[in-house]
Amino acid sequence: MKHNIKVTALIITLFLIAQLIGLFVVSKYSPEVKQGELVNGTATNFTSYNLPYGYDPPENNPGVNLISIVIAIGIAVFIMFLLMMVKAESFIRAWFFIVVIIALGVSFNSLSPKASLMPWIALAIALPLAFFKIYKRNIIVHNITELFIYPGIAAIIVPLLNLRGIIILLVIISLYDMYAVWRSGFMQKMAKYQMEKLRIFSGFFVPYLSKEQKKLMAKMQKSKKGEKKMKVNVAILGGGDVVFPIITAGIVLQAWGILPALAVTIGATIALSLLLYFSEKGKFYPAMPFISAGCFLGLAVAYLLQRAA
């Protein structure tokens, strides 16, 4: 039995909107060559992305950056596993709270990245949104902020990689996703832990009722015999499934332009749509292998568009 069509359409719409916002945010942090200090009477040039909060990347080798990102992801997963084991919910919430503030700040700052006060204005807007998201559990605030969190994260990572690097990273993440879902079950455990213990979720989160549940709800409302609890169905899409295609499209945007980047976005969206359409309700699927395949198809189209230009 497939997911509710309306819910599936909503998840896909949220995904696509996040991708388009991501392209906008990344475009606002395009590389710019600036003149640095004089060295022995000669001016030195450096590349700036105008990222706030000290996140402008060092000019390192993309290969070194790729290795660093993979190691950082591995360490983050390991730390998350340990924190889950010791039930450090307060610490994890604080961790998420800080990440959300920074990511939202980067996204909001993209509206005017060169304005001196804008980073602080962006933080002032991000702070209450992060508080309601993490500590008040408002479903509307949760999904709206998710639309801006991943573009902010992508804007920080895009300058660190090149096209070869993101292709390798997509393969690594896809293999890990398959192992974590189909083999170890870590993804299911982490999602359950986030929703039941932390009462937050890193990704899109859409609860819905089946036809039978709606009928039961109507009967409960008519009877008015006290309060009764009811489990609801939930459609979820993990944050990694959203951010990696944004990073891929962002790298293509800076390398080849907007049309090739949109080809990647469309490819990822089509792949996700097919996965959700053919998936069975109640089962977990590793989305990244399918989304990565859509990104690779988009990259092939993007390459042809770039060659034809």
Phi, psi and omega in degrees: 000131184276166176296158171306129185299318181296319180292317178300315179298323180293317178299315181295320179296315178299318178300312182294318179299318178299321179296317182290320175298321179300317178297321178296312182297313180299321181297330180284344177249040178294148181296142181223125180279124180239159180269129181262204182286158177283133177237112183055039178082000181247131179287134177259138179257150176216157181264128179240142177252001180059026177288139181279173172061026177075022183266005173300126188284152171289155181276073180263170175292131179304328178295318177295319179298320179299313179299318180297319180294316180298316178296318180298318178296317178299317179295318180298318179296318180296315179297318179299319179298316180295317180295325176294321181296320182268003177057050181269063185298319182297319180293318181295318178299318179296321177299310179299319182302314181294316180298317181297317179300312182296313182296316178295320179300317179296317180295311182293325179295337182295344178296332176204072188296341183261357178282130188296325182271348187299320179302324180283324175297319179298318178294322179297327177282322184290325187301307180293326178296317178296322180296312180294326180292313188273320190253347181247344176054061175262120188295325180290313177299321180303306185289326178294316180293328177301329180297335184251342180294310186288326171300321179294317178296317180298320181299329179285324186274327183309315181295345184275343188236162171242185184298317179297319181297318182289328176297314179297318181295320178298320179296314181297313181295322179295317178296318178296318181298317178297317180294315185292333181265309187274335185253297185274334183074013183297322181297317179296319180296318182292318179297316179296318180296317180297316185284324185269322183264311181280334185062031173221167179210133179271089181152180177284142190219111184232103175282149179204161180252143173282172179299319180295320180293324178295320178296317179296321178297319179297319179295319180296322180291325180288322183290324179054038180260071177075181181269138177230143179268147179221132175283137180246156175285152181224130172257126183230153174221118186296153182298324178298326179292340180267317190283325185293321174293330175295316178299316181298311179295325179295320178294318177296320179303313183284338180270319190235343179115181190288317182296313175301323179296319178295330177297321177294315179300315179295317179300315179295320181293318178297317180298316178296320180299316179294320179299312182293326181292318185267354181285155179263139181297137177092354180253147176267137178232141173284107187286331188299322178301321181286316179295321177297320177299320176295321177296319180295320176297317177297322178296322178296316177295319180299321179296318179294320177297320181292321179292326183282340182290000000 
